[in-house]
Amino acid sequence: MNVQASPQRATAADIKRGRKYEQVLAGAREVFLAKGYEGAGVDEIARSAGVSKATLYSYFPDKRLLFMEVATLECRRQTDTALERVDMSRPPREVLRFAADRMMEFVLSPFGLGVFRIVVAETGRFPEIGREFWLCGPERGKGILVDYFREACARGELRIDDLRLAADQFSELCKADLFARLIFGLSTEFTDAERARVADGAVETFLARYGAGT
């Protein structure tokens, strides 16, 4: 997708929110989730959305903007879905394992990889991209973990002084080994056993440090 009206790169202010905005997003989400950023063609996105390329351009003059709009909404959707499926009163081992699976499901997907690459590539020139994604994704997820840690500490299940640091540490543990292999192109897919190894290791390491029984 190209910006023809201006030599400058499009910004979030150029997004049009009209009658077919949701329709365009729904079609783009389907294609981006299936093929990631690089694999998603403009023709295919327009076809999936049931609109013309001209209409697609009128709403999102830059494929990068369309992808980041889908990404931030998808982060919210996945977080909301996870919250509906987990009982936050359950013990840390159970809740942390669930959280590890959900985080890995996103960051190791073609879609998640595309989000990471776009944010890294574009934030220097367009800081609002990084800020928006941070608030909708990592920061929101951290806030949920912090709330859970606080409740688990009150129940005597965890012992944590710095809740936000602990949330950051757990998130990083969930990316051990696999994420680096993914972003450097050493691997593109991971088995259930590989994912379980990292998720179980993240939970056990975290509980060894912060578990109330240690």
C-alpha positions in Angstrom: 0.0 0.0 0.0 1.4 3.4 -0.9 0.7 6.9 0.2 0.1 8.9 -2.9 -1.2 12.2 -1.5 2.0 13.1 0.4 5.7 12.1 0.3 5.5 11.7 4.1 4.7 8.4 5.6 1.1 8.1 6.8 0.3 8.4 10.5 -2.5 7.3 12.7 -4.3 10.6 12.0 -4.7 9.5 8.4 -6.9 6.5 9.3 -10.5 7.0 8.3 -13.2 5.6 10.6 -16.3 5.4 8.4 -19.1 3.0 7.6 -16.8 0.2 6.3 -14.1 0.6 8.9 -15.1 -2.5 10.9 -15.6 -4.5 7.7 -12.0 -3.6 6.5 -10.6 -4.5 9.9 -12.4 -7.9 10.0 -11.0 -8.8 6.6 -7.5 -7.7 7.4 -7.5 -9.5 10.7 -8.4 -12.8 9.0 -5.5 -12.4 6.5 -2.9 -11.1 8.9 -3.6 -13.8 11.5 -3.2 -16.5 8.8 -0.2 -15.1 7.0 1.5 -12.4 9.1 2.5 -9.0 7.8 4.8 -9.9 4.9 2.6 -12.7 3.6 -0.6 -10.6 3.5 -1.2 -9.0 0.1 -3.3 -6.0 -0.5 -5.5 -7.7 -3.0 -6.2 -10.6 -0.6 -7.0 -8.2 2.2 -9.5 -6.3 0.1 -11.1 -9.5 -1.1 -11.4 -10.8 2.4 -12.9 -7.5 3.5 -15.4 -7.5 0.6 -14.2 -4.0 -0.5 -12.3 -2.6 -3.4 -8.6 -1.7 -3.2 -9.6 2.0 -3.6 -11.9 1.7 -0.5 -9.1 -0.1 1.4 -6.7 2.7 0.6 -9.2 5.4 1.6 -9.5 3.9 5.1 -5.9 2.9 5.6 -3.4 4.6 3.2 -0.5 2.5 4.6 -0.4 -1.3 5.2 1.7 -0.7 8.2 -1.1 1.4 9.8 -3.7 -1.2 9.0 -1.6 -4.0 10.5 -1.0 -2.0 13.7 -4.7 -1.2 14.1 -5.5 -4.9 13.8 -2.6 -5.8 16.2 -3.7 -3.5 19.0 -7.3 -4.6 18.7 -6.2 -8.3 18.6 -4.1 -7.7 21.8 -7.2 -6.4 23.5 -9.3 -9.3 22.3 -6.9 -11.9 23.3 -6.5 -10.4 26.8 -10.2 -10.1 27.3 -10.7 -13.8 26.2 -7.9 -15.0 28.5 -9.5 -13.1 31.4 -12.8 -14.8 30.7 -11.2 -18.2 30.7 -9.0 -18.1 33.8 -10.1 -18.1 37.5 -7.8 -15.5 39.1 -8.5 -17.1 42.5 -6.7 -20.3 41.5 -3.2 -21.1 42.8 -0.1 -19.5 41.1 1.2 -22.6 39.4 -2.1 -23.0 37.6 -2.6 -19.4 36.7 1.0 -18.8 35.6 1.0 -21.9 33.4 -2.2 -20.6 31.7 -0.6 -17.1 31.3 2.6 -18.6 29.9 0.7 -20.5 27.2 -1.3 -17.5 26.2 1.8 -15.2 25.9 3.7 -17.8 23.9 0.7 -18.4 21.6 0.9 -14.7 20.6 4.6 -13.9 20.5 5.5 -17.1 18.6 2.8 -16.7 15.9 3.4 -15.2 12.4 1.1 -12.4 13.4 3.0 -11.7 16.7 6.3 -11.8 14.8 5.0 -9.3 12.3 3.9 -7.0 15.1 7.3 -7.2 16.7 9.1 -6.4 13.4 6.8 -3.4 12.6 7.1 -1.9 16.1 10.9 -2.2 16.1 11.2 -0.9 12.5 8.8 2.1 12.8 8.8 3.4 16.4 11.9 5.5 15.8 10.1 7.5 13.2 6.6 7.1 14.5 6.7 6.9 18.3 2.9 6.7 18.6 3.0 3.2 17.1 5.2 1.9 19.9 3.2 3.7 22.6 -0.1 2.5 21.3 1.0 -1.1 21.0 2.7 -1.0 24.4 -0.4 0.3 26.2 -2.7 -2.3 24.5 -0.4 -5.2 24.7 2.6 -5.6 27.1 1.5 -2.9 29.6 -2.1 -4.2 29.8 -0.8 -7.8 30.3 1.6 -6.6 32.9 -1.2 -4.9 34.8 -3.2 -8.1 34.9 -0.2 -10.0 36.2 0.4 -7.3 38.9 -3.2 -7.5 40.0 -3.0 -11.3 40.3 0.3 -11.2 42.1 -1.1 -8.7 44.6 -4.0 -11.0 45.4 -1.8 -14.1 45.6 0.5 -12.3 48.0 -2.5 -11.3 50.1 -3.5 -15.0 50.2 0.0 -16.0 51.3 0.7 -17.9 48.1 3.5 -15.5 46.8 6.0 -13.3 48.4 6.9 -10.3 46.1 8.2 -6.9 47.0 8.3 -5.4 43.4 5.2 -6.5 41.6 5.9 -4.8 38.3 9.4 -6.2 38.2 8.1 -9.7 38.9 5.6 -9.3 36.0 8.4 -8.3 33.6 10.6 -11.1 34.7 7.8 -13.7 34.2 7.1 -12.3 30.7 10.7 -12.6 29.7 11.0 -16.1 31.1 8.1 -17.1 28.8 10.2 -16.0 25.8 13.4 -17.9 26.7 15.2 -19.6 23.8 12.2 -19.8 21.4 11.7 -16.1 20.8 15.3 -15.5 20.0 15.3 -18.4 17.6 12.2 -17.1 15.9 13.3 -13.5 15.4 16.8 -14.5 14.1 15.2 -17.0 11.6 16.7 -20.1 13.2 13.3 -21.7 13.6 9.8 -20.8 12.3 7.7 -23.4 14.2 7.9 -25.1 17.6 6.5 -28.4 18.8 4.2 -28.7 21.8 7.1 -30.2 23.7 9.3 -27.3 23.0 6.7 -24.8 24.2 5.9 -26.9 27.3 9.6 -27.0 28.2 9.8 -23.2 28.2 6.4 -22.6 29.9 7.1 -25.2 32.7 10.6 -23.7 33.2 9.2 -20.2 33.4 6.6 -21.2 36.1 9.1 -23.3 38.1 11.8 -20.6 38.0 9.3 -17.9 39.0 8.0 -19.9 41.9 11.5 -20.8 43.1 12.1 -17.1 43.4 8.7 -15.8 44.6 6.8 -18.8 45.9 5.8 -18.3 49.6 7.1 -21.7 50.5 10.7 -21.0 49.4 
